[in-house]
């Protein structure tokens, strides 16, 4: 029996659904197709995440601690532990001039990005465009059916997956070479020293590596 602890790296498969059973997210292709979720051209795979590093919903991250590898679980999360409560302050009036400036024709149901915030146009009236900047699942209780497939023990795999999530780089563009003393990480681009200096102690603490050297591949 292997129980998960904070800062463990684990591979999980999951399916997220609402209380009425409607599926909104999954890592499994057959379930995506069955529930008419986008699947064409997508690669489905069980993600590898680090527990306690905010790579999942807050409630889900917390609930995984002490769970057993290889077992199936169903976890119910109230809004405040999932996508947040619905906040009326996030429903805003956006001037029509903003849309004209970006040559966008607003219409109900259109997803927009305004000053870095993503929202949904809900109504249009007399030049007043109402945009809801709440997460689409805000205020909803969600249920996750999941299975922890395995616990990751390989150090290079931990480093690779952590960087893929944090830096948003495809896995196949990250190479990790391990030696007794350190890990050499090859990335497709050169990152500023401020970023690598922040990442190095974090990765050392999470993986137990003595030192990490970043290089451009």
Backbone as a chain_set.jsonl record, in Angstrom:
{"seq": "XXXXXXXXXXXXXXXXXXXXXXXXXXXXXXXXXXXXXXXXXXXXXXXXXXXXXXXXXXXXXXXXXXXXXXXXXXXXXXXXXXXXXXXXXXXXXXXXXXXXXXXXXXXXXXXXXXXXXXXXXXXXXXXXXXXXXXXXXXXXXXXXXXXXXXXXXXXXXXXXXXXXXXXXXXXXXXXXXXXXXXXXXXXXXXXXXXXXXXXXXXXXXXXXXXXXXXXXX", "coords": {"N": [[0.845, -1.199, 0.0], [0.674, 2.109, -1.006], [0.716, 5.311, 0.077], [-0.17, 8.643, -0.778], [1.747, 11.59, -0.375], [2.328, 15.06, 0.505], [4.064, 16.873, -1.963], [4.759, 14.653, -3.386], [5.194, 13.187, -6.607], [2.796, 12.306, -8.909], [0.965, 10.23, -11.196], [-2.109, 10.725, -12.689], [-5.437, 9.783, -13.66], [-8.486, 11.29, -14.561], [-11.961, 12.285, -14.338], [-14.051, 14.978, -14.616], [-17.174, 16.104, -13.444], [-20.518, 17.533, -13.303], [-23.098, 17.861, -10.762], [-25.383, 16.882, -11.968], [-24.409, 14.976, -13.581], [-23.254, 15.742, -15.969], [-20.418, 15.747, -17.958], [-17.476, 17.661, -17.892], [-14.758, 17.695, -18.184], [-11.975, 15.569, -18.873], [-9.381, 13.076, -18.76], [-9.417, 10.918, -20.296], [-9.797, 9.465, -23.411], [-11.917, 7.88, -24.461], [-14.05, 8.502, -22.781], [-14.287, 11.222, -23.261], [-15.112, 11.235, -25.957], [-17.535, 9.839, -25.717], [-19.041, 11.659, -24.298], [-19.224, 13.798, -25.944], [-17.172, 15.719, -25.882], [-14.526, 17.931, -26.975], [-12.204, 16.192, -28.958], [-10.912, 15.544, -31.25], [-7.819, 15.391, -32.787], [-6.527, 15.852, -30.419], [-4.208, 14.931, -27.851], [-4.555, 12.477, -25.54], [-3.576, 11.895, -22.27], [-2.507, 10.645, -19.105], [-1.926, 13.093, -16.755], [1.089, 14.119, -15.064], [1.585, 15.281, -11.904], [2.666, 17.474, -9.226], [1.979, 17.055, -5.936], [0.523, 19.498, -3.85], [1.584, 21.708, -5.063], [-0.08, 23.451, -6.327], [-1.059, 22.624, -8.843], [-3.394, 21.551, -9.463], [-6.977, 21.854, -8.924], [-7.631, 23.582, -5.852], [-9.079, 22.145, -3.793], [-9.028, 19.518, -4.79], [-6.323, 18.985, -4.9], [-5.706, 18.974, -2.156], [-7.298, 16.853, -1.281], [-6.091, 14.609, -2.366], [-3.947, 13.914, -0.804], [-2.792, 11.302, 1.253], [-4.295, 9.46, -0.126], [-4.515, 6.259, -1.818], [-2.265, 4.7, -4.092], [-3.328, 3.327, -7.155], [-5.979, 2.923, -6.494], [-9.493, 3.658, -7.003], [-11.299, 6.712, -6.792], [-13.991, 8.888, -5.786], [-14.507, 12.212, -5.636], [-16.078, 14.904, -4.151], [-16.45, 18.34, -4.595], [-17.212, 21.44, -3.152], [-18.215, 24.727, -4.4], [-16.373, 26.702, -3.337], [-14.054, 25.271, -3.007], [-13.428, 24.502, -5.449], [-14.031, 25.88, -8.4], [-14.569, 28.331, -7.41], [-16.858, 30.692, -5.839], [-19.727, 32.26, -7.366], [-19.251, 35.537, -8.358], [-20.776, 38.56, -8.266], [-19.557, 40.932, -8.821], [-17.876, 40.391, -10.842], [-19.299, 40.46, -13.115], [-19.539, 42.549, -15.667], [-19.963, 45.754, -17.331], [-18.933, 46.347, -20.54], [-17.638, 48.77, -22.65], [-18.862, 49.335, -25.976], [-17.039, 50.402, -27.676], [-14.607, 49.255, -27.096], [-14.747, 46.741, -28.265], [-15.048, 47.482, -30.941], [-12.614, 48.685, -31.366], [-10.907, 46.505, -31.404], [-11.858, 45.212, -33.558], [-13.938, 43.344, -33.271], [-16.974, 41.609, -33.379], [-19.393, 41.732, -31.09], [-21.376, 39.187, -29.557], [-23.917, 37.313, -27.869], [-22.624, 34.66, -25.906], [-20.107, 34.702, -26.921], [-16.664, 34.226, -26.317], [-14.335, 36.29, -24.743], [-11.344, 38.298, -24.352], [-10.411, 40.62, -22.129], [-8.303, 43.056, -21.179], [-6.567, 41.093, -20.212], [-8.269, 39.456, -18.813], [-10.454, 36.706, -19.051], [-13.661, 36.316, -20.4], [-17.27, 35.918, -20.82], [-19.57, 36.954, -23.184], [-22.736, 37.979, -22.293], [-25.048, 39.479, -22.767], [-26.402, 42.041, -24.98], [-27.164, 45.408, -25.328], [-28.27, 48.475, -26.485], [-25.649, 49.457, -27.029], [-24.419, 48.638, -24.761], [-22.483, 46.186, -23.487], [-22.677, 43.262, -21.768], [-20.466, 41.437, -19.87], [-19.499, 38.402, -18.493], [-17.14, 37.634, -16.208], [-16.68, 35.601, -14.495], [-15.507, 32.273, -13.78], [-16.646, 29.713, -15.973], [-17.639, 27.567, -14.493], [-18.013, 28.564, -12.004], [-19.514, 28.733, -8.815], [-20.553, 26.214, -8.943], [-20.997, 22.9, -7.707], [-18.685, 20.323, -7.999], [-17.741, 17.071, -9.185], [-15.191, 14.709, -9.04], [-14.127, 11.831, -10.535], [-11.534, 9.705, -10.036], [-8.286, 8.156, -10.497], [-5.252, 7.28, -9.054], [-2.635, 6.521, -10.873], [0.108, 5.877, -10.691], [3.029, 6.381, -8.624], [5.639, 8.633, -9.065], [9.039, 7.957, -9.235], [11.409, 8.349, -10.528], [13.938, 10.686, -10.893], [14.643, 12.368, -13.071], [12.316, 12.298, -14.571], [10.532, 13.554, -12.85], [11.605, 16.182, -12.806], [11.323, 16.899, -15.495], [8.507, 16.827, -15.969], [7.606, 18.69, -14.086], [8.749, 21.105, -15.012], [7.539, 21.243, -17.509], [4.917, 21.848, -16.837], [5.169, 24.257, -15.322], [6.65, 26.011, -16.994], [5.28, 25.77, -19.312], [6.018, 24.245, -21.579], [6.254, 21.933, -24.253], [6.547, 18.442, -23.534], [8.265, 16.913, -25.158], [10.184, 18.686, -25.835], [11.868, 19.063, -23.808], [14.787, 17.993, -22.248], [16.442, 15.908, -19.976], [19.409, 15.212, -18.361], [20.953, 13.09, -16.15], [23.494, 13.053, -13.642], [25.745, 11.879, -11.081], [26.181, 14.062, -9.422], [24.595, 16.193, -10.353], [21.804, 17.563, -12.272], [21.374, 18.044, -15.682], [19.587, 20.245, -17.575], [18.03, 20.59, -20.607], [16.624, 23.022, -22.566], [14.334, 24.39, -25.043], [14.709, 27.084, -25.415], [16.439, 29.99, -24.166], [16.158, 30.937, -20.857], [15.605, 33.813, -18.731], [18.012, 34.614, -16.162], [16.843, 35.21, -13.712], [14.57, 33.64, -13.628], [15.509, 30.947, -13.807], [17.038, 30.91, -11.511], [15.125, 30.985, -9.571], [13.767, 28.622, -10.057], [15.682, 26.616, -9.644], [16.351, 26.149, -6.749], [13.792, 25.322, -5.962], [13.311, 22.976, -7.477], [15.421, 21.414, -6.532], [14.655, 21.083, -3.872], [12.248, 19.658, -4.223], [12.945, 17.35, -5.618], [15.313, 16.313, -4.631], [17.696, 16.489, -5.937], [21.163, 17.325, -6.216], [22.207, 19.541, -7.577], [21.264, 21.742, -10.271], [21.578, 22.396, -13.67], [20.864, 24.629, -16.161], [20.498, 24.561, -19.666], [20.575, 25.662, -23.106], [19.037, 23.854, -25.637]], "CA": [[0.0, 0.0, 0.0], [1.451, 3.345, -1.123], [-0.106, 6.495, 0.305], [0.384, 9.865, -1.357], [2.085, 12.667, 0.552], [2.61, 16.359, -0.11], [5.281, 16.966, -2.779], [4.932, 13.472, -4.217], [4.82, 13.313, -8.009], [1.913, 11.192, -9.225], [0.265, 10.217, -12.486], [-3.522, 10.503, -12.393], [-6.499, 9.912, -14.651], [-9.667, 11.814, -13.876], [-13.1, 12.804, -15.087], [-14.795, 15.962, -13.831], [-18.569, 16.223, -13.863], [-21.41, 18.291, -12.433], [-23.987, 17.016, -9.954], [-26.369, 16.232, -12.842], [-23.719, 13.957, -14.36], [-22.654, 16.291, -17.185], [-18.953, 15.72, -17.92], [-16.879, 18.878, -18.454], [-13.317, 17.521, -18.389], [-11.499, 14.202, -18.65], [-8.091, 12.708, -19.346], [-9.654, 9.648, -21.0], [-10.357, 9.739, -24.737], [-13.207, 7.217, -24.666], [-15.079, 9.256, -22.052], [-14.453, 12.486, -23.988], [-15.938, 10.964, -27.144], [-18.867, 9.428, -25.275], [-19.757, 12.837, -23.79], [-19.151, 14.849, -26.97], [-16.174, 16.741, -25.586], [-13.53, 18.013, -28.048], [-11.206, 15.131, -28.884], [-10.221, 15.434, -32.533], [-6.487, 15.983, -32.842], [-5.972, 16.025, -29.073], [-3.508, 13.784, -27.275], [-5.016, 12.21, -24.187], [-2.621, 11.172, -21.446], [-2.636, 10.923, -17.673], [-0.912, 14.079, -16.379], [1.906, 13.916, -13.865], [1.57, 16.544, -11.15], [3.306, 17.462, -7.91], [0.978, 17.363, -4.915], [0.831, 20.645, -3.006], [2.2, 22.775, -5.85], [-1.16, 24.195, -7.006], [-1.194, 22.212, -10.231], [-4.772, 21.077, -9.56], [-7.896, 22.641, -8.107], [-7.209, 23.539, -4.448], [-9.707, 21.052, -3.05], [-8.574, 18.241, -5.312], [-4.939, 18.869, -4.453], [-5.72, 18.613, -0.735], [-7.952, 15.558, -1.092], [-5.24, 13.517, -2.832], [-3.02, 13.519, 0.263], [-3.144, 10.06, 1.951], [-4.975, 8.503, -0.994], [-3.668, 5.127, -2.183], [-1.961, 4.485, -5.506], [-4.015, 2.177, -7.739], [-7.388, 2.867, -6.112], [-10.415, 4.612, -7.617], [-11.961, 7.588, -5.819], [-14.936, 9.9, -6.242], [-14.313, 13.339, -4.72], [-17.026, 16.002, -4.375], [-15.902, 19.625, -4.164], [-18.124, 22.578, -3.206], [-17.659, 25.814, -5.215], [-15.225, 27.399, -2.75], [-12.859, 24.419, -3.1], [-13.284, 24.132, -6.857], [-13.821, 27.018, -9.303], [-14.943, 29.56, -6.716], [-18.252, 31.114, -5.811], [-20.051, 33.249, -8.386], [-19.06, 36.886, -7.839], [-21.524, 39.512, -9.088], [-18.648, 42.016, -9.209], [-17.167, 39.981, -12.057], [-20.195, 40.679, -14.252], [-19.224, 43.955, -15.934], [-20.355, 46.405, -18.587], [-17.76, 46.687, -21.345], [-18.044, 49.684, -23.732], [-18.825, 48.792, -27.335], [-15.848, 50.936, -28.343], [-13.511, 48.304, -26.884], [-14.888, 45.697, -29.276], [-14.772, 48.097, -32.241], [-11.174, 48.927, -31.43], [-10.251, 45.239, -31.726], [-12.56, 44.678, -34.719], [-14.673, 42.156, -32.834], [-18.422, 41.78, -33.36], [-19.879, 41.022, -29.903], [-22.649, 38.477, -29.606], [-24.054, 36.456, -26.692], [-21.933, 33.378, -25.997], [-18.734, 34.908, -27.413], [-15.609, 34.315, -25.316], [-13.479, 37.44, -25.034], [-10.246, 38.593, -23.439], [-10.381, 42.061, -21.899], [-7.239, 43.412, -20.224], [-6.008, 39.891, -19.592], [-9.329, 38.662, -18.172], [-11.311, 36.0, -19.993], [-15.054, 36.372, -20.006], [-18.294, 35.465, -21.758], [-20.605, 37.958, -23.463], [-24.042, 37.407, -21.92], [-26.148, 40.231, -23.388], [-26.045, 43.286, -25.668], [-28.318, 46.295, -25.374], [-27.977, 49.906, -26.631], [-24.219, 49.734, -26.906], [-23.908, 48.112, -23.488], [-22.183, 44.753, -23.597], [-22.477, 42.66, -20.457], [-19.518, 40.329, -19.946], [-19.347, 37.672, -17.236], [-15.753, 37.22, -16.069], [-16.593, 34.442, -13.61], [-15.217, 31.005, -14.443], [-17.914, 29.091, -16.38], [-18.123, 26.629, -13.472], [-18.1, 29.238, -10.708], [-20.774, 28.498, -8.123], [-20.998, 24.84, -9.151], [-20.379, 21.768, -7.012], [-18.173, 19.412, -9.021], [-17.36, 15.729, -8.729], [-14.093, 14.126, -9.804], [-13.826, 10.405, -10.432], [-10.122, 9.654, -10.407], [-7.435, 7.047, -10.087], [-3.823, 7.558, -9.044], [-2.077, 5.388, -11.621], [1.42, 5.503, -10.151], [3.859, 7.393, -7.982], [6.86, 8.793, -9.85], [10.257, 7.894, -8.425], [12.55, 8.744, -11.36], [14.209, 12.116, -10.7], [14.604, 13.102, -14.346], [10.909, 12.399, -14.956], [9.959, 14.598, -11.997], [12.079, 17.49, -13.289], [10.752, 17.133, -16.819], [7.084, 17.137, -15.889], [7.42, 19.937, -13.335], [9.084, 22.22, -15.901], [6.533, 21.299, -18.568], [3.742, 22.53, -16.283], [5.495, 25.618, -14.887], [7.112, 26.831, -18.114], [4.362, 25.535, -20.434], [6.82, 23.769, -22.697], [5.931, 20.533, -24.57], [7.462, 17.469, -22.936], [9.288, 16.431, -26.088], [11.179, 19.733, -26.022], [12.672, 19.119, -22.58], [15.659, 16.834, -22.068], [17.118, 15.923, -18.678], [20.502, 14.241, -18.231], [21.329, 12.977, -14.751], [24.773, 12.526, -13.202], [25.732, 11.686, -9.622], [26.217, 15.343, -8.73], [23.631, 17.204, -10.779], [20.941, 17.32, -13.429], [21.494, 19.011, -16.761], [18.276, 20.404, -18.203], [18.129, 21.235, -21.914], [15.357, 23.637, -22.946], [14.381, 24.905, -26.424], [15.023, 28.516, -25.408], [17.188, 30.418, -22.987], [15.323, 31.704, -19.944], [16.361, 34.776, -17.917], [18.625, 34.066, -14.953], [15.919, 35.367, -12.577], [13.644, 32.503, -13.625], [16.228, 29.712, -13.475], [17.482, 31.006, -10.113], [13.958, 30.653, -8.747], [13.412, 27.225, -10.291], [16.707, 25.685, -9.165], [16.133, 25.67, -5.375], [12.499, 24.633, -5.887], [13.485, 21.619, -7.992], [16.315, 20.695, -5.615], [13.852, 20.723, -2.7], [11.196, 18.7, -4.581], [13.454, 16.109, -6.212], [16.49, 15.808, -3.935], [18.884, 16.657, -6.772], [22.152, 18.181, -5.554], [22.338, 20.792, -8.32], [20.621, 21.726, -11.573], [22.187, 23.322, -14.618], [19.984, 24.843, -17.32], [21.18, 24.832, -20.927], [19.734, 25.746, -24.29], [19.256, 22.656, -26.472]], "C": [[0.878, 1.245, 0.0], [0.512, 4.531, -0.971], [0.608, 7.742, -0.204], [0.612, 10.92, -0.279], [2.331, 13.963, -0.227], [3.984, 16.328, -0.759], [5.637, 15.661, -3.487], [4.53, 13.827, -5.653], [3.988, 12.085, -8.367], [1.289, 11.365, -10.609], [-1.196, 9.886, -12.199], [-4.372, 10.563, -13.662], [-7.742, 10.395, -13.919], [-10.747, 12.21, -14.871], [-13.868, 13.734, -14.165], [-16.208, 16.097, -14.36], [-19.351, 17.064, -12.861], [-22.326, 17.321, -11.679], [-25.037, 16.302, -10.803], [-25.731, 15.188, -13.754], [-23.055, 14.464, -15.625], [-21.132, 16.372, -17.037], [-18.403, 16.982, -18.577], [-15.381, 18.741, -18.713], [-12.94, 16.066, -18.118], [-10.129, 14.015, -19.284], [-8.214, 11.457, -20.202], [-10.391, 9.888, -22.315], [-11.729, 9.108, -24.928], [-14.337, 7.954, -23.958], [-15.337, 10.597, -22.735], [-15.366, 12.294, -25.196], [-17.38, 10.631, -26.762], [-19.705, 10.625, -24.844], [-19.637, 14.05, -24.704], [-18.25, 16.023, -26.588], [-15.175, 16.786, -26.745], [-12.463, 16.936, -27.882], [-10.378, 15.012, -30.159], [-8.87, 16.139, -32.489], [-5.824, 16.183, -31.487], [-5.263, 14.746, -28.626], [-3.948, 13.614, -25.829], [-3.943, 11.425, -23.448], [-2.838, 11.558, -19.991], [-1.548, 11.926, -17.283], [-0.131, 13.653, -15.141], [2.017, 15.255, -13.156], [2.287, 16.351, -9.808], [2.285, 17.918, -6.875], [1.438, 18.549, -4.05], [1.451, 21.819, -3.732], [1.182, 23.512, -6.722], [-1.269, 23.876, -8.49], [-2.559, 21.591, -10.503], [-5.671, 22.066, -8.836], [-7.502, 22.512, -6.64], [-7.778, 22.359, -3.668], [-9.231, 19.688, -3.492], [-7.144, 17.958, -4.877], [-4.878, 18.38, -3.003], [-6.271, 17.211, -0.51], [-7.067, 14.378, -1.506], [-4.241, 13.044, -1.776], [-3.607, 12.342, 1.043], [-3.969, 9.083, 1.116], [-3.981, 7.423, -1.424], [-3.475, 5.034, -3.699], [-2.698, 3.232, -5.982], [-5.485, 2.073, -7.399], [-8.198, 3.933, -6.845], [-11.119, 5.418, -6.535], [-12.973, 8.491, -6.519], [-14.913, 11.026, -5.207], [-15.249, 14.479, -5.1], [-16.46, 17.293, -3.792], [-16.959, 20.715, -4.252], [-17.456, 23.72, -3.969], [-16.383, 26.451, -4.657], [-13.941, 26.58, -2.787], [-12.605, 23.976, -4.537], [-13.002, 25.379, -7.698], [-14.284, 28.34, -8.705], [-16.439, 29.829, -6.742], [-18.49, 32.149, -6.915], [-20.01, 34.636, -7.756], [-19.739, 37.882, -8.769], [-20.632, 40.658, -9.568], [-17.869, 41.671, -10.48], [-18.064, 40.004, -13.295], [-20.147, 42.174, -14.55], [-19.793, 44.438, -17.265], [-19.08, 46.811, -19.316], [-18.216, 47.58, -22.494], [-17.903, 49.042, -25.108], [-17.572, 49.243, -28.069], [-14.645, 49.998, -28.208], [-13.545, 47.216, -27.954], [-14.573, 46.24, -30.666], [-13.277, 48.297, -32.443], [-10.417, 47.668, -31.852], [-10.939, 44.508, -32.885], [-13.25, 43.343, -34.401], [-16.157, 42.475, -32.791], [-18.988, 41.009, -32.16], [-21.217, 40.35, -30.139], [-22.726, 37.556, -28.385], [-23.389, 35.095, -26.913], [-20.499, 33.498, -26.476], [-17.758, 34.996, -26.245], [-14.661, 35.429, -25.706], [-12.373, 37.56, -23.987], [-10.153, 40.1, -23.331], [-9.364, 42.373, -20.81], [-6.713, 42.187, -19.471], [-7.012, 39.016, -18.871], [-10.192, 37.999, -19.233], [-12.743, 36.008, -19.49], [-15.974, 35.927, -21.125], [-19.331, 36.562, -21.93], [-21.962, 37.334, -23.175], [-25.212, 38.161, -22.541], [-25.625, 41.524, -24.004], [-27.292, 44.143, -25.747], [-27.857, 47.75, -25.424], [-26.503, 50.239, -26.412], [-23.608, 49.268, -25.605], [-23.719, 46.606, -23.634], [-21.879, 44.217, -22.21], [-21.579, 41.429, -20.621], [-19.36, 39.708, -18.559], [-17.919, 37.116, -17.161], [-15.576, 36.111, -15.019], [-16.167, 33.222, -14.429], [-16.551, 30.363, -14.809], [-18.49, 28.136, -15.341], [-18.165, 27.246, -12.078], [-19.486, 29.002, -10.096], [-21.295, 27.074, -8.244], [-20.258, 23.868, -8.221], [-19.938, 20.783, -8.083], [-17.734, 18.093, -8.383], [-16.247, 15.203, -9.639], [-13.984, 12.637, -9.498], [-12.382, 10.243, -10.896], [-9.432, 8.397, -9.897], [-5.986, 7.506, -10.14], [-3.142, 6.339, -9.66], [-0.739, 4.923, -11.052], [2.077, 6.69, -9.472], [5.189, 7.44, -8.722], [8.069, 8.797, -8.916], [11.491, 8.345, -9.201], [12.752, 10.262, -11.301], [14.108, 12.902, -11.999], [13.166, 13.293, -14.82], [10.21, 13.48, -14.131], [10.321, 15.987, -12.517], [11.391, 17.853, -14.597], [9.287, 17.555, -16.741], [6.815, 18.422, -15.119], [7.672, 21.136, -14.237], [8.066, 22.357, -17.029], [5.29, 22.055, -18.101], [4.057, 24.002, -15.994], [5.851, 26.53, -16.065], [6.243, 26.688, -19.36], [5.134, 25.2, -21.713], [6.427, 22.315, -22.976], [6.996, 19.589, -24.019], [8.595, 17.062, -23.871], [10.356, 17.482, -26.388], [12.052, 19.93, -24.779], [13.489, 17.84, -22.464], [16.394, 16.981, -20.737], [18.17, 14.818, -18.652], [20.992, 14.255, -16.787], [22.757, 12.46, -14.592], [24.69, 12.355, -11.692], [25.564, 13.012, -8.899], [25.086, 16.309, -9.102], [22.756, 16.713, -11.932], [21.184, 18.421, -14.443], [20.166, 19.053, -17.502], [18.434, 21.197, -19.5], [16.743, 21.705, -22.345], [15.467, 24.241, -24.34], [14.716, 26.383, -26.523], [15.774, 28.86, -24.13], [16.304, 31.311, -22.12], [16.187, 32.671, -19.134], [16.868, 34.133, -16.632], [17.685, 34.161, -13.757], [14.976, 34.175, -12.47], [14.355, 31.22, -13.21], [16.733, 29.723, -12.033], [16.347, 30.726, -9.143], [13.621, 29.165, -8.854], [14.404, 26.251, -9.658], [16.482, 25.231, -7.724], [14.809, 24.932, -5.194], [12.64, 23.182, -6.344], [14.403, 20.787, -7.102], [15.525, 20.2, -4.402], [12.844, 19.616, -3.02], [11.741, 17.349, -5.033], [14.666, 15.521, -5.499], [17.762, 15.86, -4.765], [19.857, 17.615, -6.092], [22.296, 19.533, -6.246], [21.677, 20.63, -9.682], [21.244, 22.789, -12.464], [21.291, 23.407, -15.842], [20.823, 25.197, -18.534], [20.18, 24.934, -22.06], [20.058, 24.557, -25.189], [19.604, 23.051, -27.911]], "O": [[1.718, 1.424, 0.882], [-0.382, 4.733, -1.793], [1.825, 7.876, -0.078], [-0.219, 11.116, 0.607], [2.516, 13.954, -1.444], [4.946, 15.823, -0.181], [6.69, 15.565, -4.117], [3.647, 14.654, -5.88], [4.424, 10.954, -8.153], [1.115, 12.476, -11.109], [-1.492, 8.886, -11.545], [-4.064, 11.293, -14.604], [-8.02, 9.966, -12.799], [-10.493, 12.435, -16.054], [-14.285, 13.343, -13.076], [-16.424, 16.194, -15.568], [-18.915, 17.281, -11.73], [-22.321, 16.117, -11.934], [-25.531, 15.242, -10.417], [-26.404, 14.588, -14.591], [-22.358, 13.704, -16.297], [-20.625, 16.991, -16.102], [-18.809, 17.338, -19.684], [-14.794, 19.584, -19.391], [-13.515, 15.417, -17.245], [-9.769, 14.715, -20.23], [-7.226, 10.988, -20.769], [-11.486, 10.451, -22.324], [-12.619, 9.738, -25.501], [-15.453, 8.024, -24.472], [-16.477, 11.06, -22.783], [-16.278, 13.087, -25.43], [-18.324, 11.087, -27.407], [-20.926, 10.622, -24.998], [-19.911, 15.18, -24.298], [-18.531, 17.172, -26.928], [-14.992, 15.781, -27.432], [-11.887, 16.782, -26.805], [-9.282, 14.451, -30.15], [-8.788, 17.331, -32.193], [-4.682, 16.637, -31.417], [-5.666, 13.636, -28.974], [-3.741, 14.498, -24.997], [-3.458, 10.408, -23.944], [-3.295, 12.661, -19.688], [-0.364, 11.641, -17.462], [-0.634, 12.921, -14.289], [2.484, 16.239, -13.73], [2.482, 15.231, -9.335], [1.787, 19.042, -6.939], [2.578, 18.596, -3.586], [1.809, 22.818, -3.108], [1.542, 24.121, -7.729], [-1.541, 24.761, -9.301], [-2.849, 21.161, -11.62], [-5.187, 23.008, -8.208], [-7.078, 21.437, -6.216], [-7.048, 21.659, -2.967], [-9.048, 18.794, -2.666], [-6.801, 16.827, -4.53], [-4.098, 17.488, -2.669], [-5.78, 16.471, 0.342], [-7.279, 13.26, -1.037], [-3.748, 11.918, -1.838], [-4.769, 12.374, 1.446], [-4.309, 7.999, 1.59], [-2.769, 7.635, -1.401], [-4.403, 5.26, -4.476], [-2.695, 2.205, -5.303], [-6.183, 1.224, -7.953], [-7.669, 4.967, -7.252], [-11.491, 4.882, -5.492], [-12.823, 8.813, -7.697], [-15.257, 10.816, -4.044], [-15.221, 14.964, -6.232], [-16.042, 17.331, -2.635], [-17.552, 20.907, -5.313], [-16.242, 23.687, -4.169], [-15.433, 26.709, -5.397], [-12.853, 27.13, -2.618], [-11.699, 23.189, -4.812], [-11.878, 25.879, -7.713], [-14.38, 29.347, -9.406], [-17.179, 29.272, -7.553], [-17.559, 32.83, -7.344], [-20.659, 34.88, -6.739], [-19.334, 38.038, -9.921], [-20.91, 41.28, -10.594], [-17.278, 42.546, -11.113], [-17.643, 39.616, -14.384], [-20.657, 42.978, -13.77], [-20.062, 43.659, -18.18], [-18.247, 47.534, -18.77], [-19.104, 47.185, -23.25], [-16.953, 48.305, -25.371], [-17.096, 48.559, -28.975], [-13.78, 49.948, -29.083], [-12.507, 46.819, -28.484], [-13.925, 45.573, -31.472], [-12.747, 48.105, -33.538], [-9.416, 47.745, -32.564], [-10.648, 43.344, -33.16], [-13.156, 42.369, -35.149], [-16.558, 43.495, -32.232], [-19.059, 39.781, -32.193], [-22.082, 40.883, -30.835], [-21.696, 37.069, -27.919], [-23.563, 34.464, -27.955], [-19.749, 32.522, -26.447], [-17.986, 35.745, -25.295], [-14.229, 35.512, -26.855], [-12.459, 37.001, -22.894], [-9.854, 40.784, -24.309], [-9.548, 41.995, -19.653], [-6.452, 42.237, -18.269], [-6.658, 37.95, -18.369], [-10.612, 38.642, -20.195], [-13.01, 35.746, -18.317], [-15.531, 35.601, -22.227], [-19.903, 37.047, -20.953], [-22.307, 36.293, -23.734], [-26.254, 37.566, -22.816], [-24.572, 42.037, -23.624], [-28.35, 43.68, -26.175], [-27.146, 48.214, -24.532], [-26.164, 51.184, -25.7], [-22.419, 49.474, -25.363], [-24.67, 45.861, -23.871], [-20.937, 44.663, -21.554], [-21.876, 40.516, -21.391], [-19.118, 40.41, -17.577], [-17.538, 36.246, -17.944], [-14.45, 35.732, -14.697], [-16.436, 33.149, -15.628], [-17.503, 30.456, -14.034], [-19.701, 27.916, -15.308], [-18.333, 26.536, -11.086], [-20.5, 29.067, -10.792], [-22.358, 26.755, -7.712], [-19.057, 24.002, -7.986], [-20.716, 20.442, -8.975], [-17.403, 18.031, -7.199], [-16.361, 15.252, -10.864], [-13.776, 12.236, -8.352], [-12.047, 10.605, -12.023], [-9.917, 7.694, -9.01], [-5.54, 8.055, -11.147], [-3.081, 5.27, -9.053], [-0.484, 3.723, -10.945], [1.727, 7.845, -9.714], [5.797, 6.4, -8.977], [8.114, 9.544, -7.939], [12.509, 8.687, -8.599], [11.842, 11.026, -11.623], [13.542, 13.995, -12.017], [12.834, 14.325, -15.403], [9.39, 14.233, -14.657], [9.459, 16.856, -12.653], [10.934, 18.981, -14.778], [8.881, 18.528, -17.377], [5.896, 19.166, -15.46], [6.89, 22.088, -14.23], [7.763, 23.471, -17.457], [4.686, 22.807, -18.865], [3.295, 24.888, -16.38], [5.409, 27.678, -16.125], [6.443, 27.396, -20.347], [4.922, 25.796, -22.769], [6.278, 21.535, -22.036], [8.187, 19.897, -24.035], [9.736, 16.888, -23.443], [11.317, 17.208, -27.107], [12.867, 20.85, -24.717], [12.951, 16.738, -22.568], [16.905, 18.054, -20.416], [17.87, 13.647, -18.889], [21.395, 15.295, -16.266], [23.183, 11.552, -15.306], [23.66, 12.659, -11.091], [24.882, 13.081, -7.877], [24.668, 17.133, -8.289], [22.941, 15.624, -12.475], [21.197, 19.601, -14.093], [19.68, 18.035, -17.993], [18.911, 22.332, -19.491], [15.812, 20.909, -22.474], [16.566, 24.573, -24.782], [14.982, 26.882, -27.617], [15.743, 28.118, -23.149], [15.768, 32.315, -22.591], [17.359, 32.394, -18.876], [16.239, 33.228, -16.084], [17.713, 33.298, -12.88], [14.623, 33.748, -11.37], [13.859, 30.485, -12.355], [16.844, 28.671, -11.404], [16.58, 30.28, -8.02], [13.238, 28.531, -7.87], [14.012, 25.182, -9.19], [16.424, 24.025, -7.483], [14.711, 24.021, -4.372], [12.149, 22.268, -5.682], [14.185, 19.587, -6.937], [15.692, 19.064, -3.957], [12.607, 18.736, -2.193], [11.086, 16.322, -4.857], [15.016, 14.364, -5.727], [18.796, 15.337, -4.35], [19.444, 18.593, -5.47], [22.485, 20.554, -5.585], [21.546, 19.515, -10.187], [21.415, 23.938, -12.056], [20.993, 22.398, -16.481], [21.737, 26.018, -18.457], [19.085, 24.374, -21.997], [21.226, 24.288, -25.469], [19.821, 22.18, -28.754]]}, "num_chains": 1, "name": "protein.A"}
